[in-house]
């Protein structure tokens, strides 16, 4: 009898500890939710600034030169190519940036602007945005190809073709990619490829699934505590099994 009473006291102490543990988890979850709400409020304020780049610079204390944001735009490389094809035949005009005439960087800026993406005006800025692509063989539609150390910029159209505004006396053209790897200074991917987007979506779904599983586990443990403290013999036995399965009672 003494041993039995001692065991009961032991279990009661363990349950109190577990109850405190759950309370701590709930408090931590509440704190996290509050922090997330504060972060969301800060983000809302930031996006009301003149531009995303300016807001980012203000928040980080660093310049956002050469950066663009394509988050949530839904733009694909094919969209960029389709926009560029609208300007085929437009005459080359140094400093031009509309359908009356444009130079190579003016074409790039206009094409991306038509897709709702703001990029720098000059090649020197355009050649720093997005992410680096290792070689022409890995280029995808919509990528930017810079040649001659920054003298010229072209839009990769797929199938080993490019769209560009060549030079005075010529028009915006779609031609075979004439450059060698040795001519290329850099290739920049401004619009994320579809594989990366799909991967991001899959990761988000996986994260949600994990969160739901964790919540279900917490609910199960909470229900087990309630049953144990209610004093019902059959429910207590079931709850003890649930706690053991969850790894919180051994």
C-alpha positions in Angstrom: 0.0 0.0 0.0 2.8 2.4 0.9 4.6 1.6 -2.4 1.3 2.2 -4.3 0.7 5.6 -2.6 4.3 6.5 -3.3 3.8 5.7 -7.0 0.6 7.8 -7.1 2.5 10.8 -5.6 5.2 10.3 -8.2 2.7 10.4 -11.0 1.0 13.4 -9.6 4.3 15.3 -9.5 5.1 14.3 -13.0 1.7 15.5 -14.2 2.2 18.9 -12.5 5.5 19.2 -14.3 3.9 18.3 -17.7 1.1 20.7 -17.1 3.6 23.5 -16.5 5.4 22.5 -19.7 2.3 22.8 -21.8 1.6 26.2 -20.2 5.1 27.3 -21.2 4.5 26.2 -24.8 1.2 28.1 -25.0 2.9 31.2 -23.6 5.8 30.8 -26.1 3.3 30.3 -29.0 1.4 33.5 -27.9 4.7 35.4 -27.8 5.6 34.2 -31.3 2.2 35.2 -32.7 2.6 38.7 -31.2 6.1 39.0 -32.7 4.7 37.9 -36.1 2.0 40.5 -35.9 4.5 43.2 -35.1 6.7 42.1 -38.0 3.7 42.2 -40.4 2.8 45.8 -39.2 6.4 46.9 -39.9 6.4 45.3 -43.4 3.1 47.1 -44.2 4.6 50.4 -43.2 7.8 49.7 -45.2 5.9 48.9 -48.5 4.1 52.2 -48.3 7.5 53.9 -49.0 8.4 55.4 -52.4 9.8 52.1 -53.6 10.6 48.6 -52.2 14.3 49.3 -52.6 14.1 52.5 -50.6 12.1 50.8 -47.8 14.7 48.0 -47.7 17.6 50.4 -47.6 15.9 52.3 -44.7 15.2 49.2 -42.8 18.7 47.7 -43.2 20.7 50.9 -43.2 22.4 49.9 -46.4 22.0 51.0 -50.0 19.8 48.8 -52.2 21.6 49.6 -55.5 21.2 47.0 -58.1 18.4 45.1 -56.4 14.9 44.4 -57.7 11.9 42.6 -56.2 9.9 40.1 -58.2 8.1 38.6 -55.2 4.4 38.0 -55.9 4.6 39.4 -59.5 3.9 36.0 -61.1 6.1 37.0 -64.1 7.8 34.3 -66.0 10.7 34.4 -68.5 8.3 33.7 -71.3 6.4 36.9 -70.3 9.6 38.9 -70.6 10.4 37.5 -74.0 6.8 38.2 -75.2 7.2 41.8 -74.0 10.5 42.2 -75.8 9.0 40.8 -79.1 6.5 43.7 -79.0 9.4 46.1 -79.8 10.9 44.2 -82.7 11.5 46.7 -85.5 11.8 49.7 -83.2 14.8 51.8 -84.4 17.9 52.1 -82.3 18.2 55.5 -80.7 21.0 56.2 -78.3 19.4 57.1 -74.9 15.9 56.1 -76.2 13.6 54.0 -74.0 10.2 53.8 -75.7 8.6 52.6 -78.9 9.8 55.6 -80.8 13.4 54.5 -80.4 15.6 52.8 -77.8 19.1 51.6 -77.1 20.1 48.3 -75.6 19.6 49.1 -72.0 16.5 51.2 -72.7 14.9 48.1 -74.3 15.7 46.0 -71.2 14.3 48.7 -68.8 11.1 49.1 -70.9 10.5 45.3 -71.3 10.8 44.7 -67.5 8.8 47.8 -66.7 6.0 46.4 -68.9 6.0 43.3 -66.6 5.8 45.5 -63.5 9.5 45.1 -62.6 11.7 48.2 -62.1 15.3 47.7 -63.1 18.2 50.3 -63.4 18.4 52.3 -66.6 22.0 51.7 -67.5 23.9 48.5 -68.3 26.2 49.1 -65.4 23.3 48.7 -63.0 21.4 46.0 -65.0 24.5 43.8 -64.9 24.4 43.6 -61.1 20.7 42.6 -60.6 19.2 39.2 -60.1 21.4 36.1 -59.7 24.4 34.9 -61.7 23.9 32.2 -64.4 27.0 30.1 -65.0 27.0 29.8 -68.7 25.0 30.4 -71.9 24.1 26.7 -72.0 22.2 27.3 -68.7 20.5 30.5 -69.8 16.7 30.6 -69.7 14.2 32.9 -71.5 14.2 36.3 -69.9 17.8 36.2 -68.7 20.0 39.2 -69.4 23.3 38.6 -71.2 26.0 41.3 -70.9 28.9 41.4 -73.3 32.1 43.5 -73.7 32.5 44.2 -70.0 29.2 46.1 -70.0 29.2 47.6 -73.5 26.0 45.8 -74.5 23.1 43.9 -73.0 20.7 41.4 -74.6 17.6 39.4 -73.6 17.9 35.7 -74.0 14.8 34.4 -75.8 15.4 30.7 -75.7 16.4 28.3 -78.4 19.8 29.9 -78.7 18.2 33.3 -79.7 18.5 36.8 -78.3 16.6 40.0 -78.6 18.5 43.3 -78.5 18.8 46.8 -79.8 22.2 46.5 -81.7 23.4 49.9 -82.8 22.7 53.1 -84.8 21.1 52.3 -88.1 19.6 49.0 -86.9 16.3 48.0 -85.2 15.4 45.9 -82.2 16.0 42.4 -83.5 15.6 38.7 -82.6 18.7 36.8 -83.8 20.8 33.8 -83.1 23.0 34.1 -80.0 26.2 35.1 -81.9 28.4 35.5 -78.8 30.9 33.0 -77.4 31.4 32.3 -73.7 34.5 34.4 -73.8 32.5 37.4 -75.0 30.0 37.2 -72.1 30.8 39.3 -69.0 27.8 38.0 -67.0 24.4 36.5 -67.4 21.7 37.6 -64.9 18.5 35.9 -64.0 16.0 38.5 -62.7 12.8 36.4 -63.0 13.0 33.2 -60.9 12.7 30.0 -63.0 9.6 27.9 -62.6 11.5 25.0 -60.9 12.6 27.3 -58.1 9.1 28.7 -57.7 7.6 25.2 -57.5 10.2 24.1 -55.0 9.4 27.1 -52.8 5.7 26.3 -52.9 6.5 22.7 -52.0 8.6 23.8 -49.0 5.8 26.1 -47.8 3.3 23.2 -48.0 5.7 20.9 -46.1 6.2 23.5 -43.4 2.4 23.9 -43.1 2.0 20.1 -42.7 4.7 20.0 -40.0 3.0 22.9 -38.2 -0.4 21.1 -38.3 1.1 17.9 -37.0 2.8 19.7 -34.1 -0.5 21.4 -33.3 -2.4 18.1 -33.3 0.3 16.6 -31.0 -0.1 19.5 -28.6 -3.9 19.1 -28.6 -3.6 15.4 -27.9 -1.3 16.1 -25.0 -3.6 18.8 -23.6 -6.6 16.4 -23.8 -4.6 13.7 -22.0 -3.8 16.1 -19.2 -7.5 17.0 -18.8 -8.5 13.4 -18.6 -5.8 12.5 -16.1 -6.7 15.3 -13.8 -10.5 14.5 -14.1 -9.9 11.3 -12.1 -11.7 8.9 -14.5 -9.9 5.5 -14.4 -10.6 4.5 -18.0 -9.8 7.9 -19.4 -6.7 8.2 -17.3 -5.4 4.9 -18.7 -6.1 6.1 -22.2 -4.4 9.5 -21.5 -1.4 7.9 -20.0 -1.0 5.9 -23.2 -1.3 9.0 -25.3 1.3 10.8 -23.3 3.7 7.9 -23.5 3.2 7.8 -27.3 3.9 11.5 -27.6 7.2 10.9 -25.8 6.4 13.2 -22.8 5.7 10.3 -20.4 8.0 7.3 -20.0 
